[in-house]
């Protein structure tokens, strides 16, 4: 840093201000310092900075080791957003989101002096572990239990499911059937609630939900039952992979989509636009969730205080060709 200051003709403190994005630096001076940094190939020493400030530029993330689209997309968005804020991400993958696994992952992060921790905790088994973590650790949960006093950022699952169901009702369908996700997932519970709310608000009795496990295979099994029911004209599935299985089953039984049955999914996976027919679905804004999570965490880090904060991020309905008025 001293070499950079000498080459740029400024003080050591000015170089520090430029590196930390301080606003009280003239633009000409900032450009001169940046040019000196580039010429010398200078890189800040993160370990040394952590020793001086007592805080690293690393965010610890605890996440289940899964390829499911939602959690994987959230993790990718968190890594990208953290990089934009000048932080690296250290991921502690766990096989199960239970007390022992989460506590061990958090302890590993704390031993490496991370600045704060984000836990992607979409299942019931994670709830107790989060409440029992050290209170002085900057911590935010993503898609966690809304009933617990832990800072939380989540997609508004209820609003997304209501929008999906209402879209089918607005097309003229007399009711909407639902293929749900696992009932120990908060995402699934929220989507069931939103579906029920939309039907009850329309004066309709919700039919019994058909439980799935997020996979296309379980969607296919539910679709085989739905295909045999002539009264079914509209189906809302808790994610797009379930919808894919339902579409396959309906095709095999000769039930045409959307001519005979309309289908709406949730997640807007990249392949949804290429299903046959292209799938109407609900798109969660994972980037917005990541930004809100990181800002909430940075606020805790800077202030040194926690707080039972809540922030929900609205999803958007993406209308494609899998919905039509009933015949």
N, C-alpha and C positions, 0 to 999 in steps of 0.2 A: 504494500500500500504506500510505503514511503517512496518507492521508486516511481509509482504512478503519480504521486503528488509532485515529485521533482520534475518529471517529464512534462506534466501539464502546467507547471508553474503555479500551483495552488497549495493550500495547506493540507495536512493530513486529515483534519476535520472535514474539509470540503469534500475530499474523496469519500469519506465515510457517509456524508450526507447524500451524495450522488448514489452510492451503492444501496442506501436504505430508502431511496425514493423521497427524500425530504423536499418539500415544496419550496423552501427558501434558498434556492440556488438559481442564479441566472442561467437562461437557456444556453448562452454562448459558453459559459463555464462548464455546464453539464456536458455539452458536446465535446469540449476539449478534454475533459476527464474521460469520457467514453472512448475517444480516439486513443488516448494514452493506454487505457485498459486493453483495447484491441491490439495495439502495437506491441505491448509487452506480454500479451497472452495471460494477463493476471486473472486468477480465479480466487474468490473469497474462500478462506479456510473455514468450513462449516464447523469442524471440531473445535477450532480455536474460538470461534464466535460463541459456541455453546458454553465453553468454559468461562468466557467473560460475562455473558449475559445470563447464564444459568438456564438457557432455553435453546433447544435445537430448532432447526428449520425443517423438522420432520413431523408429519402427522401419522399417528398409528391408526390403522383401520382393522377392525375385527369383523370378519365375514365368513359365512359358511362356504365350504369348498363345494360349489355347485355351478352347473352350467345353465341353470334357469335364466331366462332372458332378463327378467326384472332385476334381480340382485346383481347379475353380471354387468348389466348396463349401468346400474348405480355405482358400482365399483369403478368402472372405466371413467364415468363422469366425475367422480371424486378425484381420481388421479389427475385428470386434465385440469380441473378447476384449481386444485392445490398447486399445480405447476405454474398456473397463471398468477398465483399469489406469492410465488417464490418459495413454495414448500415442496419437499419430496414426500412421498407416501410409502410407508412400510406396512405391508399387508400381513396380518396374522390370520391365516386360514385355519378354520376348525372344522372337524368332521360333523360335530353336533353343536347346536347353539344351546348348551345347558350350562349350569352354574360352574361346574368344574372347568369346562373347556374355555368359557369366556374369561373366567378369573385368571386362568393360566396365561391366556393370550394377552390380557391386559398387563399382567406382571412382567411378561417378556418385553412389552412395549415400554413400560416404565423403567425397566433396567437399562434401556437404551436412551433414556432421557428425552422421550418424544415431547413435543410441545403440547399435544392434546390428543384425544382419542375419539374416533367415530366408530360406532358399532351399528352394523346393518343387522337389525334384530327383528325380522318379520314373524317370528313364531312365539307361541306362549311360553315355551320352556326357557326363553332368554330373560323373561321379565324379572324373576327373583334375583338372578345374578346381577342385573344392572342396579337394582336398589342396594345391593350389598357391597358395591365397589367403593373405594375410598372417596370421601366427599370433596377432597381438595384437588381432585383430578379434573381438568377441563374435559368435559364429555358431552357428546351429542349422540342420540340414537336416530336412526333412519328407519322409517316404516315399523316402528316399535309399538309397544302397548300404550294406547292413549289414556288408559286409566291410571298409569303410574306416574309419580312425581319426578320424572326424568326429562331433561330437555329433548324435544322431539321435532323432527321435520318429516313430513309424510305426504305422499300423494293423496288427494281427496278421493279415496276409493268410493265412498258413498255417492258423491256427486257424479263421478264417472259412470257408475252403474245405473244411477237414475237417468242420466242422459241416454245411455244405450237402450234402456227399457222404454223410455219415452219416445225415442226415435222409432221404435217398432210399433208402439201404440199410435203414434201420429200417422204411420203408414196405413192404419186401418185395422190392425190385428186386435182381436178381442181379448187376448191374453198373451203372456210371454212365459215360456218355460225357461228354466235356468239350470245349466250344468255348472256346478260350483267347484272351487278348489278345496284343498284340505281344510277342515274346520279349525285346525290349530294355527292357521295362518291368519294374521290380522287383515291382510289384503283380501282374503277370501271372505272373511266375516263382514268386512265393510261392503264388499260387492253384493253379498246376499242382502244386507240391510238396504242398500240403495235400490236394488231390484224390487224388494218388497214394498218399500216406500212409494215407488212410482206406481205400482199396481194398486195399492190401497188408496192412494190419492185419486186414482181414476175410478174408484168404487168397485174394484175387482178383487176377488179372493185369490191370493197367490197359489199356484199349484205346488206340490211338494218339489223342492230342489233335488236334483240328481247329483250325488257327490262324485267328484273326480279327484285326480291327484296331480293336476297340471299337465299331464302327458297326453299326447295325441292318442295313445293306446286307450286310455280311460275315456277320452272323448269319443272314440270309435265305439266302445262298448255302450256308452250312454246313447250314442246316435242310433245304434241298432234297435234299442227300445223305443226311442222317439219315432223312428221311421215306421214302426208298426202301429202307431197311434194316429189315426186319420184326423183327429181333432187338433193336432199340433200344427200350427202355421207359423210360429215365430219362436226362435231360441236365442237366448243370450248366454254366452259361455264366459267363464271367469278368466280365460286367457285365450290367445290365438292358437296355441297348440291343441287345446281342447276343441276349438272350432274346426281345426284341420281334421281331427278324427271324426267329428260329427259330419262334416262335409263328405268324407269318404264313405261313411255308413249310409248316408242319405242317397248318394250316387248309386251304391250297390243295390239299394232297395227300389231304385227307380223314382225316388222323390226328388223332383227338380228344384234347384235353388237358383233364383228366388221365386220361380213361378208358383211352386207349391208351399215351400217353407223358406222363410227369411232367417238369416243367421247374422249375429253380431258378436264380435270377440272383444278382447281387452289386451292391450300392450302395444299394438301396432309393430309387430316384429318386422324386420326388413323384408321378409318374404310375403307378408300379408297382401301386398298389392299384386302378387303373382299367383295367389290361390285361384282356383276355378270354382265359382267366379271370384274376382277380387273382393277381399273381405272388408266389410264395414267394421270398424273397431274403434276403441278408445285409446288415445295416445297419451301416456304419462310424460310429463316434461322432466326427464331425469337430470338434464343439465340445470334446470331451475332448482330442483331438490338439492343437487350437489352444491350449488352456489349458496343457497340458504343455510345448508348444514355448515359449510365452512365459515360463513360470516358469523353464525351463532357461536361456533367454536372459537373463532378469533376474538370475538367480543369477550368471551369468558377468559381467554388467555390474557388479554390486555387489562381487563378490569380486576382479574383475580377472584371473581365471584361467579357462582353458578346461577341457578334459578330454574324453576319448572316452566320453561318456555314451550310454547306450541306454535308451529307454523305448518299450514297445509298448502299444497300447491295444486292448483286446479288442472285437471287433464282436459283434453279436447277430443270431441267426436270427429272421426274421419269417415266420411260417407263414401262408400264405393258401391259395387254392383250386387252385393249379396242381400239387399233388402228391396222388397217391392210390395205393393198392396196385395192383400190376400185375394184369391180368386173367388 
